[in-house]
Amino acid sequence: MTEPAVHLTVPTDATAPPRAGAAGTPGSAGTPGSPGTPLTPAPDLVPDLFRHSDLRATLRSITDGVASAAGFRLAAVSVFRNSDELEFLVVSGDEDAQAELDGDVTPREIVDQWIQESEHWGRLRFLPHERTLRLAEHVWVGEDSVVDHPEAWQPYDMLFAPLHDRDGQLQGILWVDLPLDGLRPGPDKRRRIETYARQASEAVLVAIERSRLSEQVRLAAAARRVVRDATAQLDLDHLLEATVRAAREGFGVDDVRVLLDENEDVDALDGLSALARSLAHGCWARQRALVVSPQRTAPGLLSAQEHAALLDGLREKGDTSLLLVPLGAGPECLGRMLMFRRDRADWSDEEADTALDMGHDLGRAVLNARSFAREQHAAVYTQQLIATMAHELQNPLAAARGYASILEDVLDDLGVDDPDAVKSLRGLERASGRLVDIVTDLLALARATEEVDPLDCDPVDVTEVVRDCVELVAVQATPRSIRLTAEVPDRPLTVRGEAGDLERVVSNLVGNAVKYSPDGTDVRVTVGEDPAPGTHGEVVLEVTDQGIGISAADQEHLFEEFFRSEDPEAVRQPGTGLGLAIVKRVVDRHRGSITVRSAPGRGSTFTVRLPRADT
């Protein structure tokens, strides 16, 4: 698949002018073909970095300058990818070479052989014709002939400057080819070429680094959009839709597909889909993304046949390249994201690295969505179970209470005066009454979970609800000398909601305040409003007591179903552990909030805030 990595040709005549279409050779000094002709001093190549924002345009400006100043028709820059393939980014000075080499790649091991077998010309490396022949399958040569001279430039001669970064890592290669005089450079010309190559190498490395940083910034912003849009969704289907939409926009691709392993029937997958699934697991194990492109050789995860099959599959669908991104969390690969392009533009290393980071974020988002779905399913099942059991218990309990009452009447009619029998009947009545309270709370809990939009309900006057509830609870407070007072405005304060549910909130909070307060203390209920800019404000209900108080540890679980405090004073009071859970659900459903301020022995204040109705 890979075309040869270096295009080496020479002119047919050392004195001939450059061929038509050789765009990179204007401005050469002296007469081409004259040995020893002085070269024009090299221009300062570094400022050219800032003439263009596009990397290829910048590199082309540099290679044009190198070719002209050094007396060569052709100059090129190739850069290593993360996949350890050397790719030609820019070829200047020869249209045929540009057409053949632009985007072409060479495996790292071949490049290492070139460098190891080359002669050291200072900063330059020269690989003579006779050594290069051993690697001829990786070198493309034109049809031009060699000039008649002992030092003639041979078809397979290679002259290049390795580009090392500050850490000594090989980042790429700067090439020159087709000397205008048709000769291998002598010592003086080598030194001049080395000077140009050194300056150009520094400029190329700066341009590449600047481009990579710019690309990283751009892709980081795109990745943030993808992850933000996707992770904002707890529903798995919506998450996948958001991922596809954001990835298409952020990465500028033609098509995106996100496939999760759990949704696939492995036996039903076609050959290419099964291969893609296997590759995703291999990529996750190696923590890398995979590029499939005509410009790339088969990566280590693929055989040459598999690589060719994937390219054929892309062509059949009208695509030219694929970026396969594994999705996972921890050691588990959960699926894959496939991004397709339909033009020659290949994938950059920065795109592959950013996409892999996205694979981690999206993998965690998928797990969160799964957990949320399981929790939702469990919550629905639990509520259905509670509602069903409560309904089923209603009739037996009603029957038990009815039979107990009948039995008591029968004993009275028969004149039976048995203290043990009377005591047993009283115990049965209390126990069944207790069970009835539990069933009532369970049904209320199930109802409080139903999806009802308060905006669809009629306005409810909270002040009227509070007056009614306080009047009812006062029956419990008066025998214990508890002073129960209500401070409500003389005008309506309305919220949209269900009157029965709101009455349960108030009666539960006021009833608890009386239940857990010592005799002779005060319980105060207030209703007011809190205006908020741009809204209709909130109706605020506060219930304050001088009771036993609630510890900080208990406050963390106060609104959970069936929670009962371990405080001995609280344990002595009967309760189901459902009252405050019901209150919290009703308040949440009405888009409000509930908070508590309390400390052991210092009483409690519960505050409920509900959006005021627009009346």
C-alpha positions in Angstrom: 0.0 0.0 0.0 2.8 2.4 0.9 4.5 4.3 -1.8 8.3 4.7 -1.4 9.2 7.2 1.2 11.8 9.3 -0.7 11.7 10.7 -4.2 15.3 11.0 -5.5 15.8 12.2 -9.1 18.5 14.2 -10.9 18.4 16.4 -13.9 19.3 14.9 -17.3 21.8 17.7 -17.9 23.8 19.5 -15.2 23.6 22.7 -17.2 19.8 22.4 -17.9 17.4 24.8 -16.3 14.9 23.5 -13.9 12.0 21.5 -15.4 8.7 23.2 -16.0 6.6 22.9 -12.9 9.5 22.7 -10.5 8.1 25.4 -8.3 10.8 25.5 -5.6 13.9 26.6 -7.5 13.6 30.3 -8.4 16.4 32.7 -7.4 19.3 30.2 -7.4 22.6 32.1 -7.8 25.1 31.6 -10.5 24.8 29.4 -13.5 23.4 26.0 -12.7 25.9 23.3 -13.5 29.0 25.3 -12.8 31.0 23.6 -10.1 32.1 26.0 -7.4 29.5 28.6 -8.2 29.0 30.6 -5.0 25.6 30.2 -3.4 23.5 33.1 -2.4 23.6 33.6 1.4 20.6 31.9 3.0 17.7 34.1 4.1 16.7 34.1 7.7 14.2 31.3 7.8 12.8 31.7 11.3 10.7 34.8 10.6 8.9 32.8 8.0 7.3 30.9 10.9 5.0 33.7 11.6 3.9 34.5 8.1 1.4 31.6 8.0 -0.9 30.2 10.7 -1.2 26.9 8.8 1.6 24.4 9.5 1.9 23.2 5.9 2.1 26.8 4.6 4.8 27.6 7.1 6.8 24.5 6.3 6.5 25.1 2.5 7.9 28.6 3.1 10.9 27.1 4.9 11.5 24.4 2.3 11.2 26.8 -0.6 13.9 28.9 1.1 16.2 26.0 1.8 16.0 24.7 -1.8 16.7 28.1 -3.3 19.5 29.0 -0.9 21.2 25.6 -0.9 21.1 25.1 -4.6 18.7 22.2 -4.8 15.6 21.9 -6.8 13.7 19.9 -4.2 13.3 20.1 -0.4 10.9 18.3 1.9 9.9 17.9 5.5 8.6 14.6 7.0 7.5 14.2 10.6 7.0 11.2 12.9 3.6 10.3 14.1 2.8 8.6 17.4 2.4 5.4 15.4 6.1 5.6 14.6 5.6 6.3 11.0 7.4 9.0 9.1 4.9 11.1 7.1 5.8 13.6 4.4 4.1 16.9 5.2 5.6 19.2 2.6 7.4 18.6 -0.7 8.6 21.7 -2.5 10.2 22.2 -5.9 8.9 19.2 -7.9 5.3 18.6 -8.7 5.8 15.0 -9.5 7.5 14.4 -6.2 4.8 16.3 -4.4 2.1 14.2 -6.0 3.8 11.0 -5.1 5.1 11.8 -1.6 2.6 14.2 0.0 1.1 12.3 2.9 3.1 9.1 2.3 4.5 7.2 5.2 7.6 5.1 6.0 7.9 2.6 8.9 10.3 3.7 11.7 12.6 0.7 11.3 13.3 1.7 7.7 14.2 5.3 8.7 16.5 3.9 11.5 18.3 1.8 8.8 18.8 5.0 6.7 20.3 6.8 9.6 22.5 4.0 10.8 24.0 3.3 7.3 24.5 7.0 6.4 27.7 9.0 6.4 28.0 11.8 8.9 28.4 15.2 7.2 28.3 17.2 10.4 24.6 17.9 11.0 23.8 16.3 7.7 23.5 12.6 6.8 24.4 11.3 3.3 23.4 7.8 2.2 25.2 7.0 -1.1 23.5 5.3 -4.0 25.1 2.0 -3.6 24.0 1.6 0.1 20.5 2.9 -0.6 20.0 0.2 -3.2 19.5 -2.4 -0.5 16.4 -0.5 0.5 15.3 0.2 -3.0 11.7 -0.9 -2.4 11.2 2.0 0.0 12.7 4.6 -2.4 10.9 6.0 -5.5 13.2 7.3 -8.3 12.3 9.2 -11.4 13.4 8.6 -15.0 16.1 11.3 -15.2 19.6 10.3 -16.1 22.9 11.0 -14.4 25.3 13.7 -15.6 28.7 12.6 -16.9 31.0 13.6 -14.0 33.0 11.6 -11.4 31.1 13.3 -8.6 27.7 13.1 -10.2 24.6 12.9 -8.0 23.3 9.3 -8.3 19.6 8.3 -8.6 19.6 6.7 -5.1 21.7 9.3 -3.3 20.0 10.6 -0.1 20.9 13.9 1.7 19.0 14.8 4.8 19.1 16.5 8.2 17.5 14.6 11.2 15.3 16.9 13.3 16.0 16.3 17.0 14.1 18.2 19.8 15.7 19.5 22.9 15.4 16.1 24.5 17.3 14.5 21.7 14.2 12.8 20.3 14.0 12.4 16.6 10.9 14.3 15.5 11.3 14.3 11.7 13.7 14.8 8.7 14.5 17.7 6.4 15.4 16.5 2.9 17.1 18.1 0.0 17.4 16.5 -3.5 18.1 17.3 -7.1 21.2 19.6 -6.9 21.0 22.2 -9.6 24.6 21.5 -10.7 23.9 17.7 -10.8 26.9 17.0 -8.4 27.4 15.6 -5.0 28.3 18.6 -2.8 32.0 19.1 -1.9 33.3 20.1 1.6 32.7 23.8 1.1 29.2 23.4 -0.2 28.4 20.9 2.5 29.3 23.4 5.2 27.0 26.0 3.6 24.2 23.5 3.2 24.7 22.5 6.9 24.3 26.1 7.9 21.0 26.4 6.0 19.9 23.1 7.4 20.6 24.0 11.0 18.6 27.2 10.7 15.8 25.5 8.8 15.7 22.6 11.3 15.3 25.0 14.3 12.5 26.8 12.4 10.8 23.5 11.4 10.8 22.2 15.0 9.4 25.5 16.3 6.7 25.4 13.6 5.7 21.8 14.4 5.6 22.5 18.1 3.5 25.6 17.7 1.1 23.8 15.4 0.8 20.9 17.9 0.1 23.3 20.8 -2.5 25.1 18.7 -4.1 21.8 17.7 -4.1 20.7 21.3 -5.9 23.9 22.4 -8.5 23.5 19.6 -9.1 19.9 20.3 -9.2 20.4 24.1 -12.1 22.8 23.6 -13.8 20.4 21.2 -13.3 17.5 23.7 -14.8 19.6 26.5 -17.9 20.3 24.4 -18.2 16.6 23.6 -17.8 15.5 27.3 -19.9 18.3 28.6 -22.8 17.6 26.3 -22.6 13.9 26.8 -22.1 13.7 30.6 -25.0 16.1 31.1 -27.2 13.2 30.0 -28.1 10.5 32.5 -30.2 8.7 30.0 -28.0 6.3 28.0 -29.7 6.9 24.6 -29.6 10.6 25.1 -26.0 10.4 26.1 -25.1 8.6 22.9 -27.0 11.0 20.8 -25.3 14.0 22.5 -21.9 12.3 21.9 -22.4 11.8 18.2 -23.7 15.3 17.7 -20.9 17.0 19.7 -18.1 14.8 18.2 -19.3 15.6 14.6 -19.1 19.3 15.3 -16.0 19.4 17.4 -13.8 17.2 15.2 -15.1 18.2 11.8 -15.9 14.6 10.8 -18.5 13.4 8.3 -20.0 10.6 10.4 -19.7 9.3 14.0 -21.0 6.1 15.5 -20.9 5.0 19.1 -21.3 1.3 19.7 -21.5 -0.4 23.1 -20.6 -4.0 23.6 -23.7 -4.7 25.8 -26.0 -3.7 23.0 -24.4 -6.1 20.4 -25.1 -9.7 19.5 -21.5 -10.9 18.9 -22.7 -13.8 16.8 -24.7 -11.6 14.5 -21.8 -9.2 13.7 -20.3 -9.2 10.2 -16.6 -9.7 9.7 -15.6 -6.0 9.7 -17.8 -5.2 12.7 -16.4 -8.1 14.7 -12.9 -6.9 13.7 -13.6 -3.4 14.9 -14.9 -4.7 18.2 -11.8 -6.8 18.7 -9.6 -3.8 17.8 -11.4 -1.6 20.3 -10.5 -4.1 23.1 -6.9 -4.3 21.9 -6.7 -0.5 21.7 -8.0 -0.2 25.3 -5.5 -2.6 26.6 -2.7 -0.6 24.9 -4.3 2.7 25.7 -4.3 4.1 22.1 -6.6 5.1 19.4 -6.3 3.5 16.0 -6.1 5.3 12.6 -7.1 3.4 9.5 -6.1 5.4 6.4 -4.6 4.9 3.0 -1.7 7.2 4.1 -0.8 4.8 6.9 0.8 1.4 7.0 -0.9 -1.4 8.8 -0.5 -0.7 12.6 0.7 -3.5 14.9 -2.9 -4.4 15.9 -3.7 -5.3 12.3 -2.3 -7.6 9.7 -1.8 -6.3 6.2 -4.9 -8.3 5.1 -7.1 -6.9 7.8 -5.9 -3.4 7.1 -6.7 -3.8 3.4 -10.1 -5.2 4.3 -10.9 -2.2 6.5 -9.8 0.2 3.7 -12.0 -1.6 1.2 -14.9 -1.4 3.7 -14.3 2.4 4.0 -14.3 2.8 0.3 -17.5 0.9 -0.2 -19.2 3.3 2.2 -17.7 6.4 0.6 -15.3 7.1 3.4 -11.5 7.4 3.2 -10.3 7.2 6.8 -11.4 6.0 10.2 -10.4 6.9 13.8 -11.4 4.1 16.1 -11.6 5.2 19.7 -12.1 2.6 22.5 -14.5 3.6 25.3 -13.8 2.2 28.7 -13.3 2.6 32.4 -10.6 0.9 34.5 -9.7 -2.3 32.9 -13.0 -2.8 31.1 -13.5 -1.8 27.4 -17.2 -0.9 27.1 -17.4 -0.2 23.4 -16.0 2.1 20.7 -16.5 5.4 18.9 -15.9 5.4 15.2 -15.2 8.7 13.4 -15.2 8.8 9.6 -13.8 11.3 7.1 -14.5 11.4 3.4 -11.5 13.4 2.1 -7.8 12.9 2.0 -7.2 14.8 5.3 -5.6 12.4 7.7 -5.9 12.3 11.4 -3.3 14.1 13.5 -1.6 12.7 16.5 -3.3 15.4 18.6 -6.7 14.3 17.4 -5.9 10.6 18.3 -4.6 11.6 21.7 -7.6 13.8 22.5 -10.1 11.2 21.2 -8.5 8.6 23.6 -9.0 11.0 26.5 -12.6 11.3 25.4 -12.9 7.6 25.4 -12.0 7.6 29.1 -14.5 10.3 30.0 -17.3 8.8 27.9 -16.6 5.4 29.4 -17.2 6.8 32.8 -20.3 8.6 31.6 -21.7 5.3 30.2 -21.1 3.6 33.5 -22.9 6.5 35.3 -25.8 6.3 32.9 -26.0 2.6 33.4 -26.0 3.0 37.2 -28.7 5.7 36.9 -30.8 3.5 34.8 -30.5 0.6 37.3 -31.3 3.0 40.1 -34.3 4.3 38.3 -35.5 0.8 37.5 -35.0 -0.3 41.1 -36.8 2.8 42.4 -39.8 2.2 40.1 -39.9 -1.5 41.1 -39.6 -0.5 44.8 -42.4 2.0 44.6 -44.6 -0.5 42.6 -43.9 -3.1 45.3 -44.7 -0.7 48.1 -47.9 0.4 46.5 -49.0 -3.1 45.7 -48.3 -4.4 49.2 -50.0 -1.5 50.8 -53.1 -1.9 48.7 -53.1 -5.7 49.4 -52.8 -5.1 53.2 -55.7 -2.6 53.4 -58.5 -5.2 53.1 -57.0 -7.8 55.6 -56.4 -5.0 58.1 -59.8 -3.6 57.7 -61.2 -7.1 58.2 -59.1 -7.7 61.3 -60.3 -4.4 62.9 -63.8 -5.2 62.0 -63.7 -8.7 63.5 -62.1 -7.3 66.7 -64.9 -4.8 67.0 -67.6 -7.5 66.4 -65.9 -9.8 68.9 -66.0 -7.0 71.5 -69.7 -6.5 70.9 -70.4 -10.2 71.2 -68.6 -10.4 74.5 -70.6 -7.5 75.8 -73.9 -9.1 74.6 -73.0 -12.4 76.3 -72.1 -10.5 79.5 -68.6 -11.9 79.5 -66.3 -9.9 81.8 -62.9 -11.3 81.2 -60.0 -8.8 81.8 -57.6 -10.9 79.7 -60.0 -11.0 76.8 -60.6 -7.3 76.9 -56.9 -6.6 77.1 -56.3 -8.8 74.1 -58.9 -7.1 72.1 -57.5 -3.7 73.0 -54.0 -4.9 72.0 -55.3 -6.2 68.7 -57.0 -2.9 68.0 -53.8 -0.9 68.7 -51.7 -3.2 66.6 -54.0 -3.1 63.6 -54.3 0.6 64.0 -50.5 0.8 63.9 -50.4 -1.3 60.8 -53.1 0.9 59.2 -50.8 4.0 59.9 -47.9 2.2 58.1 -50.1 1.3 55.1 -51.3 4.9 54.9 -47.8 6.2 54.9 -46.7 3.7 52.3 -49.5 4.7 50.0 -48.6 8.4 50.6 -44.9 7.6 49.8 -45.9 5.9 46.6 -48.1 8.8 45.6 -45.4 11.3 46.4 -43.2 9.6 43.8 -45.6 9.9 41.0 -44.7 12.3 38.2 -47.2 15.1 38.5 -46.3 18.5 37.3 -47.4 21.1 39.9 -47.8 23.7 37.1 -50.8 21.7 35.9 -52.5 22.0 39.3 -54.7 24.8 40.7 -53.3 27.4 43.1 -53.4 26.4 46.8 -53.5 29.0 49.6 -50.7 27.9 52.0 -52.0 30.2 54.7 -55.4 28.4 54.7 -53.7 25.0 54.8 -51.6 26.0 57.8 -54.6 27.3 59.7 -56.5 24.0 59.2 -53.5 21.8 60.1 -52.7 23.8 63.3 -56.3 23.6 64.4 -56.3 19.8 64.0 -52.9 19.3 65.7 -53.9 21.6 68.6 -56.1 18.7 69.8 -52.8 16.8 70.6 -51.0 19.8 72.0 -53.5 21.2 74.4 -53.6 18.2 76.8 -49.8 18.5 77.2 -49.9 22.3 77.7 -47.9 22.8 74.5 -48.5 26.3 73.2 -49.0 26.0 69.4 -49.2 29.3 67.6 -49.5 30.2 63.9 -48.3 33.4 62.4 -49.8 33.8 58.9 -50.5 36.9 56.8 -54.0 38.1 56.4 -53.7 37.7 52.6 -53.5 34.5 50.5 -50.0 33.1 49.6 -50.5 30.6 46.9 -48.4 27.9 45.3 -49.4 25.5 42.5 -49.8 22.0 43.7 -52.0 19.3 45.1 -53.9 20.4 48.2 -53.8 17.0 49.8 -50.0 16.6 49.4 -49.4 20.1 50.8 -51.7 19.4 53.8 -49.6 16.3 54.5 -46.4 18.3 54.5 -47.7 20.9 57.0 -49.5 18.4 59.3 -46.4 16.1 59.3 -44.0 18.9 60.3 -46.3 20.4 62.9 -47.3 17.0 64.2 -43.6 16.0 64.6 -42.9 19.3 66.4 -45.6 18.6 69.0 -44.7 14.9 69.3 -41.0 15.5 70.1 -41.5 18.5 72.3 -41.7 18.3 76.1 -44.9 19.3 77.9 -45.3 23.1 78.5 -43.1 24.2 75.6 -43.8 26.3 72.5 -44.3 25.3 68.9 -44.4 28.1 66.4 -45.6 28.0 62.8 -44.9 30.9 60.4 -45.8 31.6 56.8 -44.2 34.4 54.7 -42.8 35.2 51.4 -39.3 35.8 50.1 -39.3 37.9 46.9 -36.7 37.0 44.3 -35.6 39.2 41.4 -37.1 38.1 38.0 -39.5 35.6 39.6 -42.7 35.6 41.6 -40.8 34.8 44.7 -41.2 31.9 47.2 -43.7 31.1 49.9 -41.7 30.2 53.1 -43.1 27.9 55.8 -41.2 27.5 59.1 -42.0 25.2 62.0 -39.9 25.8 65.1 -40.1 23.7 68.4 -38.2 23.5 71.7 -38.0 19.7 71.5 -35.3 17.1 71.8 -33.4 18.3 68.7 -31.6 16.2 66.1 -27.9 15.3 65.9 -25.7 16.2 62.9 -25.3 12.5 62.1 -29.0 12.0 62.1 -29.6 15.0 60.0 -27.7 13.4 57.1 -30.3 10.6 56.9 -33.3 12.5 58.2 -35.3 12.4 54.9 -34.5 8.7 54.0 -37.3 6.1 54.0 -37.7 4.1 57.2 -34.9 6.1 59.0 -35.3 6.2 62.8 -33.0 8.0 65.1 -31.1 6.0 67.8 -31.7 8.8 70.3 -33.5 7.0 73.2 -36.0 9.9 73.6 -36.9 9.7 69.9 -37.1 5.9 69.9 -39.8 6.1 72.7 -42.1 8.0 70.3 -44.0 5.8 67.8 -43.4 6.3 64.1 -42.9 4.6 60.8 -39.8 6.4 59.6 -41.7 7.5 56.5 -43.1 10.9 57.4 -40.2 13.1 56.6 -39.3 11.0 53.5 -42.9 11.8 52.2 -42.5 15.5 53.0 -39.2 15.6 51.1 -40.6 13.9 48.1 -43.7 16.1 48.0 -41.5 19.3 48.3 -39.2 18.1 45.6 -42.0 17.3 43.3 -43.4 20.8 43.8 -39.9 22.1 42.9 -39.2 23.4 46.3 -36.7 22.8 49.0 -36.6 21.8 52.7 -33.9 22.4 55.2 -33.4 21.8 58.9 -31.5 23.6 61.7 -31.2 21.7 64.9 -29.0 20.5 67.7 -29.6 18.0 70.5 -31.5 19.5 73.4 -32.0 22.8 71.6 -35.0 22.2 69.4 -35.4 22.2 65.6 -36.5 24.5 62.8 -37.8 23.0 59.5 -38.0 25.5 56.6 -39.9 24.7 53.4 -39.6 26.9 50.3 -42.1 26.6 47.5 -42.3 28.7 44.3 -45.2 31.2 44.6 -47.9 30.8 42.0 -48.4 33.3 39.3 -52.0 34.5 40.0 
